Amino acid sequence: GGNLLWAVRLGPYEYDLIVRSDVNTRSYHQWFYFALGNTHPAKAQCGSVRYKFNIVNMQKPSSLFNHGMRPLRYSFRDAHKHGVGWVRSGDDVCYFQNKHPMPLSSRGGKDSRYYTLTFTMEFHNANDTYMISNGHPYGFTDVCRHTDAMLRSPLAPRILRRQLLVLLGR
């Protein structure tokens, strides 16, 4: 379900990340959603282990990340043991233009360069799997649950209607 194309390890705890194009766009890059595993928590005697991630092929000239927004983090272990879901996380969040030129097909005729979103995170559970995203994932199951809940409302018959648009398999 993620869109990470590849990761380049720059050092023991720093990675440059390249994300795939956003769905239904012509090579536009802004959304991200990926998982990582085999995490190592901070050790009291050694100080914190902080991982730095640089998503280097973003395309918007400005971002809410420069106005206080932080990436989302989800720990499978925290969700299972403590019922904790997605939480805003990350420090040293910064969004800026980098030196990498965009391909001509993405520029719209302009001399343009990619942008980088950089942030650091600590992972407190050893050997856990974490997911990182710019926004809360909202899949088809979420849409179905939300629609069903709206249709159960006493006001639903006056304001909503469910209608079959396509019948597949015939």
N, C-alpha and C positions, 0 to 999 in steps of 0.2 A: 503493500500500500504506500510505500514511500517514494520519494522522487530524487534520492541521492544518486547521482551518476557515478562519481568517484571521489575518493578522499586521498590527499597527499599528506603524508606525515612529514612535518617540518622539524620536529624535535620530539622528545619523550612525551610531551603533553600538549602539542600544538598541531592543528590540522587545517589545511586549506581544503574546502569542500566545493565541489561543482554540482549544481542541481540541474535536473532535467527541465526542459521547457514546461511552463504551465499548460495544463490540459486545454485544448481547443484554442490555442493561440499560435501565432506564427513566431516561434522561437523567443517568447517572452519569459523572463525568469524573475519571479518575485516570491512565490509561495515556496515553503519548504516543510518537509515532514520526513523524518528518518529515525531509525532505531540504532542503538549501539549496545553492545554487551561486553561481558568480561570486565566490568568496571572495578576499580580499586578505590576503596574509601580513604578519607583522610586518616592519617595515623597521628595520634596525640604527640608521640615523641618526635615525629618528623615534620609536623606542621601539616597544613592542608595540601592536598593534591588538587590543583586547579587545572582543568583542561581548557584550552583556548581553541575556539572554532572560528574560522574565517570563511564565510560563504562569499566567494569572490566573483560570482557572475550575476549579481542582482542588476536590475535595469532602471528602477525608478530614480529620478533625480533627488527625491526627498523621501523620508520615511518616518513613521511614528516611532521607530526605534530611537531616533534622536530626540524624542519628546517624552521619554519615560517608559515607553512600552518595552517589555522584556519577553524573550521567548518562553514558550510553554514546555514543561517537562512532565513526563509521566513515568513512574516507577512501577513495574509489574509487582514487585515485592510489597511496596507500600500500599498498592491497591488491594492486594490479596490479604495482607495482614491487618491493615489499619483502615481500609475503605477510603484511602486518599486517592483522588483522581488527578486530573491535570492541574498544575500549579504554575504560576508565573515564576520564572527563575532566571538566574544569570546575572552576572556583574560585568562591569566595564563594557557595557553595550555601546557600540558606536557604528554609525553608518556613514560611509564616505566614498567619494569617487576614487577609483584606483587607476593604474597605468595601462590596464589591458584594454585594447580597442575592441569594440563590438564588431561583428561581421557586418558587411554592407547591407545584407538583407534585414538586419535588426535596427539599423540606424535611421531609417526614414530619410536617407539622403544627407544626414548630418555627420560631422566628425564627432563621434561619441565614444565614450569609454564606459566600461562596466563600473558597478559600485560594489563595495564590500560591506557586509554586515559582520561585525566581529563581536564576540562575547565569550566570557569564561563561565564555567560551571564546575561545581563540586558534586561528586556522586558518593553518597554515604553508605550505600549497600554494596558489599563485595559480590561479584559474580551475578549482578542483577542485569536486567535488560531495561533500558530507558528509551523512551521515545521523545523526540524534540520536534517542536512545530512552531510556526508563527501564529497559528490560530487554532481554536478548538476544532478538531476533526468532526465532521458532521456527515455521516454516511447515509446510505439508503435505509438502513434499519432505523436510524434516528428520524428520518423523514416519515417513515411508516408509523412509528410510535407517536410522533407529534401529531400527525394527521388523525390517527385513531383517537387520541385524547381530545382533540378539537371537536371531532364528530360526536363524542359522548356528552358534550356540553348541552344544557337545556336550550340554549340559543341557537344551536347548530341548524335545526331545520329551517330557521328563518334567514340564516346568513350563509350557509355552506351547502354544497352539494357534491357528492362523489359520483363520477361518471366514468365508465370504461371507455378509453380512447382507442386502444388497440388490443386485438385478440391474437395472441401468437400461437403458432403451432398448428395452423389449419391449412 
